[in-house]
Amino acid sequence: MNVAKNRTSFIVAGLLLGILVSAMDNTIVATAMGTIVAQLGGLDKFAWVSSAYMVTEMAGMPIFGKLSDMYGRKRFFMFGMVLFFMGSILCGTSQNITQLIIYRAIQGIGGGALAPIAFTILFDVVSPEQRGKMGGMFGAVFGLSSIFGPLLGAYITDHIDWRWVFYINIPLGVVCFFLVFIFYKESMQHAKERIDWLGVLTPVPAIGCLMFALQLGGAKYAWNSATIIGLFIVAGVLFAVFLVIEAKVKEPIVSYKMFGNRLFAGSSLVALFSGGSYVVAVLFIPIFIQGVMGGTATNSGLILLPMMLASVVASQVGIFMARKLTYRGVMLVFCVIFVAGIYLLGTIGVDTTRLQITLFMVVVGFGIGASFSVLSVAAMQPFGMRQRGTASSTTNFIREFAMAVGITVYGIIQKNLFTHHVANAFASQGPLSALAVKFSHSDPHAMLSPQLRSAIPGPILVKLTEALSISIAHTVLWTLIPAGLALILVFVIPKEKMAMGFGEMEQASPSPPSQVE
């Protein structure tokens, strides 16, 4: 018994480490992008570095989740780790921005297998009584990665070399790989089933076309240009083809039957809209600290710390409450808190103190934190072992997709609002108007750098900070729409409690569950 318990502990440690490496990767890289572009060039392509990873990661999530249900978790988790290693090494050797984009796409394919399969393995190996607690631990790891990722990335970039933001994945990943490889013994019998290859291949280019249309529209190309319209059309057609295919094949990558279960459907919808609004606070409040308050990059990163800590606490509190209350009751409480936090952040202005912003961020963090653990557990509860991988990966994909689209859409809104308010502020200022355009458009980072900021004339700086403040506050207020929808959709979740022995479907299955031998 003690041997089995020790083996389970090693497996859980390996899975948590894998999640940490995968979740931290984007936040570490984001802080190094300025230095990377300075050395490799390609300022016009730098957004593709993140987009390439996100597209392949999101596309891979439902695919690997389904394949792990059909042929086993372990082999695809190992495969994902190897691809993630290879991509990390290649990224560190990049000699130009194009190479880095290609290698990040490879890394993203591996990343798409890590989080959903790791969470599913966890539910396979731990006892039903411990699943809620472990789900809270996974939520805590996601929160901690958001806290330490930017700080670690800044330190590595400033004191070592930007290439090590990729190489650091190797030693951590190797430990994860061997812990899972040695201690996780999968005994489930896997049926030979036909792979839905069309379902595998169509979502990747569909997501790619959509993301690049949103990234490039209004920037490199006009929204009504043939290129952007063409990308949207191709994305729409491929998504439609994917939906038709999934409705007809015997073993679809994403089963529509899952969405017939209210607990899964409700959890996924709440994750969709809450994730799409939450990411805006993470993205724009640091910019507010630098651009409006004149803080440094470190100051702006640290403003997220209280929010992330609050989310970690909430992920644990949410799981504890789910043992006593219904999923609907728990999420209703936290979604109300989340909506209140978003509203408070929408009231910030040039006179708002750092303490007030910190308190508002804590409210947002506490409101969203429970969703990372509670919704993940709820989404898998209705299903047996053969469907958990698909359920976990689909929910993760939905949340990631919402965040990716939210970043782009609300980025466009903020940019347009800022441009509009700058134009209004300097409409009758003569020479000041030309200078304002220089600092707000041709040199948009001037307001975010303390050194460059000091070179902006006082009268111009005041008006620019007011415009930036208003644009960010109003953008946050626009996220009340998806946040409010998340609150309303909580009522789709049935009044079910966390089942200490959920997974009864697998008990009727002829295949034995995975075991730790």
KOLTORSE-763403 format. One record per residue: x, z, y of N, C-alpha, C in turn; residue in three letters. Coordinates in steps of 0.2 Angstrom, whole numbers, plus 5000, padded with zeros to 4 digits. Each point is the difference from the previous one (the first is absolute). Example, Ala and Ser with C-alpha at 12.3 -4.5 7.8 and 13.67 -1.06 7.14 Angstrom:
<nodes>
506650394972499650005006500450005006ALA 499849965005500450015006499650035005SER 
</nodes>
This chain:
<nodes>
500450004994499650005006500450005006MET 500650045000500450015006500449935001ASN 500249974994500349945000499649945004VAL 499450004997499549955003499950015008ALA 500050075001499950015008500649985004LYS 500650024997500649985004500049925000ASN 499849964995500049935000499649985006ARG 499450035000499549985005500250015007THR 500450065001500350015006500549955003SER 500449984995500549955001499749935002PHE 499449984997499649945001499750005007ILE 499750065002499750015006500550005006VAL 500650034998500649995005500249935002ALA 500149964994500249935001499449965003GLY 499450014999499549975003499950015008LEU 500150075001500050025007500649975004LEU 500649994997500649975003499949935001LEU 499649974995499949925001499549995006GLY 499550045000499550005006500450015007ILE 500450055000500450025006500449945002LEU 500449974996500449945001499649945003VAL 499549994996499549945002499750015007SER 499750065001499750025006500450005006ALA 500650034999500550015006500349935002MET 500049954996500449945001499849975007ASP 499349995001499849965006500250045006ASN 499950075000500150045006500750005001THR 500550014995500749995001500249945004ILE 499749944997500249945002499849995007VAL 499450025002499749995007500550035005ALA 500350054999500450035005500749965001THR 500249974995500649965000499949935002ALA 499449975001499949935002500349985006MET 500050045005500449985007500749994998GLY 500450044997500749994998500049944995THR 499649994996500049944995500049945004ILE 499549995004499949945004500649995005VAL 500350055002500649995005500549974996ALA 500150024993500649974997499849944996GLN 499449994997499949944997499649955004LEU 499850015006499649965004499349994997GLY 499749955003499349984998499450055002GLY 500150015007499550045003499349974999LEU 499949945000499449964999499750014993ASP 500450024995499850014993500050074998LYS 500150055004500150074997499450034998PHE 499449985002499450024998499949984992ALA 500349954998499949974993500450054996TRP 500450045002500450044996499550054997VAL 499650035004499550054997499449964997SER 499849945003499449974997500249974993SER 500649984998500249974994499950064995ALA 500250065001500050054996499350024999TYR 499650015005499350024999499649954996MET 500149945001499649944997500150014992VAL 500650004998500250004993499850074997THR 500150055004499850074997499250004999GLU 499649985005499350004999499849964995MET 500249945000499849954994500250034993ALA 500550035000500350034993499650064998GLY 499750045004499650064998499549994995MET 499549965002499549994994500249964994PRO 500549965001500349964994500350054996ILE 500550045002500450044996499550064997PHE 499550025004499550054997499749974994GLY 499749945001499749974994500449994994LYS 500649975001500549994995500250064996LEU 500050065004500250064997499550034996SER 499349985001499550024996500049964994ASP 500249945000500049964994500650014996MET 500650015003500649994995500450075001TYR 499850055004500450065000500350015007GLY 500050075002500250025007500849995000ARG 500350034995500750015000500449935002LYS 499849954996500449945001500049975007ARG 499450015003499949975007500250045005PHE 500050074999500450045005500749995000PHE 500349994994500749994999500249935004MET 499649954998500149945003499950005008PHE 499550045002500050015008500650035003GLY 500350054996500650045003500649955000MET 500049964995500649954999500049955006VAL 499449975001499949965006500150035006LEU 499850065001500150045006500750015001PHE 500450024995500750005000500449945003PHE 499849944996500349945002499849985007MET 499450015002499949985007500350045005GLY 500150074998500450045005500749985001SER 500349994994500749985000500149935004ILE 499649954999500049945003499950015008LEU 499550045001499950015008500650035003CYS 500350044997500750035003500549955000GLY 500049944997500549955000499849945005THR 499450015003499849945004500549985006SER 500049945000500549975006499649975006GLN 499449994999499549985005499350024999ASN 499649995005499350035000499649964994ILE 500149944999499749964995500150034993THR 500650024998500250034994499650074999GLN 500050035006499750075000499350004998LEU 499649955003499349994999499949984993ILE 500449964997499949984993500150064995ILE 500550035002500250064995499550065001TYR 499750005006499550065001499449984996ARG 499849934999499549984996500150024993ALA 500649994997500150024994500050084999ILE 500250045005499950075000499350025000GLN 499649965003499350025001499649994993GLY 500249954996499749994994500150064995ILE 500650035001500250064996499650065003GLY 500050005006499650065003499350004998GLY 499749944999499350004998499850034994GLY 500550004995499950034994500150085000ALA 500450035005500250074999499450055002LEU 499749995006499550055001499450014996ALA 499649944999499450004996500250024992PRO 500549984997500250014993500250075000ILE 500450035005500250074999499550045000ALA 499549995005499450055000499649994994PHE 500049954996499649994994500450034994THR 500650005000500450034995499950085001ILE 500050025006499950075001499350034997LEU 499549965000499450024997500049994993PHE 500449964997500149994993500350064997ASP 500550035003500450054997499950075001VAL 499650025006499950075001499350014998VAL 499950074999499350024998499549995005SER 499349994998499549995005500050065005PRO 500250064998499950055005500650005005GLU 500549964999500650005005499949935004GLN 499649964998500049935004499850015007ARG 499650045002499850015007500650035004GLY 500450054997500650035003500549945001LYS 500149964995500549955000499949955005MET 499349985000499849955005500250035007GLY 499950065002500250035006500749995001GLY 500450014995500750005001500249925002MET 499749964997500149935002499949985007PHE 499450035002499849995007500550045005GLY 500350054997500550045004500749955001ALA 500149974994500649965000499949945005VAL 499549975001499849955004500150025008PHE 499750065001500150035006500750025002GLY 500450034996500750015001500449945001LEU 499949954997500349935001499949985007SER 499450015002499949985007500450045005SER 500150064998500450055005500749985000ILE 500350004994500750005000500349935000PHE 499649954998500249935000500349975007GLY 499650015005500349985007500650045002PRO 500050064999500650045001500649984996LEU 499949994994500649984996500249935001LEU 499549965002500249935002500450005006GLY 499850045005500450005006500750034999ALA 500150054996500650034999500549954997TYR 499749974994500449954997500349945004ILE 499549985004500249945005500550025005THR 499950065003500450025005500750034998ASP 500150034994500650034998500349974994HIS 499749964996500349964994500049935001ILE 499549964997499949935001499349984998ASP 499749965004499349984998499949984993TRP 500549974997499949984993499850054995ARG 500250065002499950064996499350025000TRP 499649985004499350015000499749974994VAL 500349954997499849974994500450034994PHE 500650015001500450024994499950074998TYR 499750045005499850074998499550004994ILE 499649955000499549994994500350014993ASN 500649975000500350004993500150064996ILE 500450055003500150064997499450044998PRO 499550005005499450044999499649964995LEU 500049935000499649964995500250014993GLY 500750004999500350014994499850064996VAL 500050065004499750064997499349994998VAL 499649985004499349994999499949954993CYS 500449955000500049954994500150044994PHE 500650045000500250034993499550064998PHE 499850035005499550064999499449974996LEU 499749955003499449974997500249964993VAL 500549975000500249964994500150044994PHE 500450065001500150054995499550044998ILE 499650035005499550054998499349984999PHE 499849945003499349974999500049964994TYR 499650034995499949974993499349975000LYS 499949945001499349975000499849984993GLU 499450034998499849994993499349964999SER 499849985006499449965000500049934997MET 499649984996499949944996499749955005GLN 500449945001499849955005499749944997HIS 499449985002499749944997500349945003ALA 500149954996500249935003499549975003LYS 500049995007499549975004500349955004GLU 499549955002500249945004500150025007ARG 500649985003500250025007499649955005ILE 499750035005499649965005500649975005ASP 500349944998500549985004499849975006TRP 499449975001499749985006499950065005LEU 499750054997499950065004500750035002GLY 500549994996500750035002500349965006VAL 499949935000500349965004499649985007LEU 499450015000499649985006500150055006THR 500050074998500050055006500650005004PRO 500649984997500650015003500149955006VAL 499849934999500149965006499450015005PRO 499450034997499450015005500250065004ALA 500350054998500250065004500649975005ILE 500449964997500649985004499749965006GLY 499649954999499749965005499650045006CYS 499650054997499750045005500450055004LEU 500550034997500550045004500449965005MET 500249944998500449965005499649975005PHE 499449994999499549975005499950065005ALA 499950064998499950065005500750015003LEU 500550004997500750015003500249955005GLN 499949944999500249945004499549985005LEU 499350014999499549985005500150045007GLY 500049965005500050035007500750025002GLY 500549994995500750015001500449945000ALA 500249974994500349945000499649945000LYS 499350014998499649945000499350035004TYR 499749965003499350015003499550014994ALA 499550055002499550014995499649944998TRP 499949955004499749944998500449954998ASN 500650014999500549954997499849984993SER 500249944998499949974994500450054994ALA 500550025002500450044995499650074999THR 499850035005499650074999499449994996ILE 499649955003499449984997500049984992ILE 500649964999500149984993500250064996GLY 500450055002500150054996499450054999LEU 499650005004499450044999499549964995PHE 500049945000499649964996500350004993ILE 500650004999500350004993499950074997VAL 500150055005499950074997499350014998ALA 499549985004499350004998499849974993GLY 500349945000499949964994500350034994VAL 500650035000500350034994499750064999LEU 499750045005499750064998499349994997PHE 499749945002499349984997500249984992ALA 500549964999500249984994500150064995VAL 500450055003500150064996499450044998PHE 499550015005499450034998499649974995LEU 500049935000499649964995500450014993VAL 500650005000500450014994499950064997ILE 500050065004499950064997499350024998GLU 499549965002499450014998499849974993ALA 500549954998499949964994500450014994LYS 500650035002500550014994499850064996VAL 500350004994499850064996500450065002LYS 500650005002500450055001500349995008GLU 499550025005500249985007500650065002PRO 500449975005500450055003499750065004ILE 499549985003499550055004499349994997VAL 499850054996499350004997499550025005SER 499549955001499450025004499650064997TYR 500050014994499750054997500250075003LYS 500650005001500350075003499650015007MET 499949955004499650025006499350014999PHE 499749994994499450024998499950084999GLY 500650035000500050084999500150025007ASN 499550045002499950035007500650045002ARG 500350044996500650045001500649965002LEU 500149954996500649955001499849965007PHE 499549975000499849965006500050045006ALA 499750065000500050045006500750025002GLY 500450034995500750025002500449945003SER 499949944997500449945002499849985007SER 499450015002499749985007500350055005LEU 499950064998500350055005500749995001VAL 500449994995500749995000500249945005ALA 499549944999500149945004500050025007LEU 499550035003499850015007500450055003PHE 500150064996500550055003500749985000SER 500249964995500749985001500149955006GLY 499649965001500049955005500050035007GLY 499750065001500050035007500650055000SER 500250034995500550055000500749975002TYR 500149944997500749975002500149995007VAL 499549995004500049995007500450065004VAL 499750064998500350065003500850004998ALA 500249994994500750004998500449955004VAL 499749945001500349955003500150005008LEU 499550025003500050005008500150075003PHE 499950054997500250075003500750005002ILE 500549994995500750005002500249955006PRO 499649945000500149965006499850035006ILE 499550045000499750035006500550055002PHE 500350044995500550055002500649975004ILE 500249944997500649975003499849965007GLN 499549964999499849965006499750045006GLY 499650054998499650035006500450065002VAL 500250044995500350075001500849995001MET 500349944998500749995001500450044995GLY 499850014994500350044995500549954997GLY 500450024996500549964996499749984993THR 500349964996499849984994499950064995ALA 500550055001499950064996499450045001THR 499950015007499450035002499449974998ASN 499949945000499449964998499950014992SER 500650004996499950014993499850074998GLY 500350055004499850074999499350025001LEU 499749965005499350015001499549994994ILE 500349964995499649994994500150064995LEU 500550045001500150054996499450054999LEU 499750035005499550044999499449974996PRO 499849945002499549964997500149994992MET 500649994999500249994993500050064996MET 500250055003500050074997499250024999LEU 499649995004499350015000499749964994ALA 500249944999499749964995500250024993SER 500750035000500250034993499650064999VAL 499950045004499650064999499349984998VAL 499749955004499349984998499949974993ALA 500549964998500049974994499950064994SER 500450055001499950064995499450045001GLN 499850015006499350035002499449964997VAL 500149945001499449954998499950014992GLY 500650004996500050004993499750074998ILE 500250055003499750074999499350005001PHE 499749975006499350005001499649964995MET 500449944998499649964995499950034993ALA 500350064999499950034994499450055000ARG 499850015007499450045001499449975002LYS 500149945004499549975004499949934997LEU 499649965002499949934998500549965004THR 500249944997500449955004499749985007TYR 499449995000499649985006500150065005ARG 499950064998500050065004500750015003GLY 500549994996500750015002500249945006VAL 499849944998500249945004499650015007MET 499450024999499650015006500350045006LEU 500350064997500350055005500649965003VAL 500449974996500749985002499949935004PHE 499549964999499849945004499850025007CYS 499650065000499750025007500650025004VAL 500550044997500650025003500449945003ILE 500149954995500349945002499849965006PHE 499349995000499749975005500150045007VAL 499950065000500150045005500850005003ALA 500449994995500749995002500249945004GLY 499749944997500049945003499750005007ILE 499550035001499650005006500550045005TYR 500350054998500450045005500649965002LEU 500349964995500649965002499849945004LEU 499349985000499849955005499950025007GLY 500150075001499950035007500750015003THR 500649984997500650015003500149965006ILE 500450025005500249975006500750025002GLY 500249985006500650015003500150075001VAL 499550045001500050075002500050054993ASP 499949974995499950034993500750034999THR 500050074998500650034998500249984993THR 500750024998500249984993499750054996ARG 499950065002499650054996499349984998LEU 499749975004499349984999500049944995GLN 500549955001500049954995500250034993ILE 500450045000500250034993499450034997THR 499650045004499450034997499549954997LEU 499949945004499649954998500249974994PHE 500749994999500349974995499950044993MET 500050075001499950044995499350004997VAL 499549995005499349994998500049944996VAL 500349945002499949944996500450004994VAL 500650034999500350014994499650044995GLY 499750065002499650044996499449964997PHE 499749965005499449974998500149944995GLY 500649975000500249944996500350034993ILE 500350055000500450024995499750014993GLY 499450025000499650014994499949944997ALA 499949945004499849944997500549974995SER 500750025001500549974996500050034993PHE 499850064999500050034994499350004997SER 499550025004499350014997499749934998VAL 500149955004499749934999500349974994LEU 500750014999500349974995499850034993SER 499950075000499750034994499349984999VAL 499650005005499349984999499949934997ALA 500549955003499949934997500249994993ALA 500450044997500250004993499550044996MET 499750055002499650044996499549974995GLN 499649945003499549974995500349974994PRO 500649985000500349954995500450044995PHE 500149964994500450024995500749985001GLY 500450014995500749985001500149935001MET 499649964997500249925000499849975007ARG 499750045004499849975007500350045005GLN 500350064999500350045005500549965005ARG 500449964996500549965004499749965005GLY 499549964998499649965004499750035006THR 499750064998499650045005500550035006ALA 500650024997500550035005500349955005SER 500249944996500349955004499549965005SER 499450004998499549975005499950045006THR 499950064999499950055006500650005004THR 500650004997500649995004500149945004ASN 499849944997500049945003499550005006PHE 499450024999499550005005500350045006ILE 500350064999500250045006500649975003ARG 500549974996500549965003499849945004GLU 499649974997499749945004499750015007PHE 499650065000499750025006500550025005ALA 500550034998500550025004500449945003MET 500249964996500349945002499649965005ALA 499449994999499649965004499850045007VAL 500050074999499950045006500550005005GLY 500750004997500549995004500049945004ILE 499949954997500049935004499449995005THR 499450024997499449995005500050055006VAL 500250064999500050055005500649995005TYR 500649974997500549985004499849945005GLY 499649964997499849945005499550035005ILE 499650054998499650035005500450045006ILE 500550044998500450035004500449965005GLN 500249944997500449965004499649965005LYS 499449984999499549975004499850055006ASN 499950064998499850055005500550025005LEU 500650004997500650025004500149945005PHE 500049944998500149945004499450005006THR 499450014998499550005004500150055006HIS 500250074998500050055005500649995004HIS 500649974998500549985004499949955005VAL 499649954998499849955004499650035006ALA 499550044998499650035005500350055005ASN 500550044997500450045004500449975006ALA 500349944998500449975005499749935002PHE 499350005000499749945002500249985008ALA 500050055004500149995007500750035003SER 500550004995500650045002500649955002GLN 499949945000500549955002500650004996GLY 500650025003500650004996500050054994PRO 499750055001499950054995499749974993LEU 499649965001499649974995500549964995SER 500549965003500549964997500450054996ALA 500250055003500550054997499650034994LEU 499450025001499650034995499949964993ALA 499949935002500049954994500750004996VAL 500550015004500750004997500050064995LYS 499950055003500150064996499550014994PHE 499449985001499450014995500049944995SER 500249945002500049954995500649974997HIS 500549985005500649974998500550064997SER 499950065002500450054997499550064998ASP 499649994995499550064999500350064997PRO 500650004998500450064997500250055006HIS 500049975006500350045006499750065001ALA 499450014999499650065001500150054994MET 500349984995500150044994500750034999LEU 500449975004500750025000500250045006SER 500250075000500250045006500449975004PRO 500549964998500549975004499749945004GLN 499749964997499749945003499450025005LEU 499750054997499450035004500250025007ARG 500650035000500350035007500149945005SER 500149944997500149945005499349975003ALA 499550024997499349985003499950035006ILE 499849975006499850035006499450054999PRO 500150055004499550064999499249975001GLY 499949975005499349975001499749964994PRO 500549964997499849964995499950044993ILE 500550054999499950044994499450045000LEU 499850025006499350045000499549964997VAL 499949945003499549964998500049974993LYS 500649994998500149984993499850054995LEU 500250065001499950064996499250015000THR 499749995005499350015000499649954996GLU 500349945001499749944996500150014992ALA 500650024999500250024993499650064997LEU 499950055004499650064998499349984999SER 499749965004499349984999499949954994ILE 500549964999499949954995500050034993SER 500550054999500050044994499450044999ILE 499850045005499450044999499449964999ALA 499949955003499449964998500149964993HIS 500649994998500149974993499850054995THR 500250065001499850064996499350015000VAL 499649995005499350015000499749954996LEU 500249945000499849944996500050024993TRP 500550044998500050024993499450054998THR 499750035005499450044998499549964996LEU 500049935000499549964996500250014993ILE 500649984998500150014992500050074998PRO 500250055005500050074998499350024999ALA 499549985005499350024999499749974994GLY 500249934998499849974994500250044994LEU 500650035000500350044994499550064999ALA 499850035006499650065000499349984997LEU 499749955002499449984998500049984992ILE 500649974998500049984993500250054995LEU 500150065003500150064996499450014996VAL 499449995003499450014996499949954995PHE 500449954999499949964994500350034994VAL 500550055001500350044995499550044997ILE 499850004993499550054998500250075000PRO 499650044999500150085000500350024993LYS 500649974999500450024994500550055001GLU 500250044996500550055000500649974996LYS 500650035002500649984996499950034993MET 500049954995499950024993500750024997ALA 500050074998500650024997500249964994MET 499649974997500149964994499849935000GLY 500149975006499749945001500549954996PHE 499749944999500349954995499650004993GLY 499450035000499750004994499949934996GLU 500049955005500049934997500649994995MET 500550035001500649984996500050044993GLU 499650065000499950034994499649964995GLN 499649965002499649964996500449934998ALA 500649995003500449954999500450014993SER 500149944996500350014994500850015001PRO 500249985006500750015002500250075002SER 500550034997500250075003500350005006PRO 499950055004500350005007500850015000PRO 500349985005500750015001500250074999SER 500650014997500250074999500750015002GLN 500150075001500750015001500350044993VAL 500449964997500250034993500650055001GLU 
</nodes>
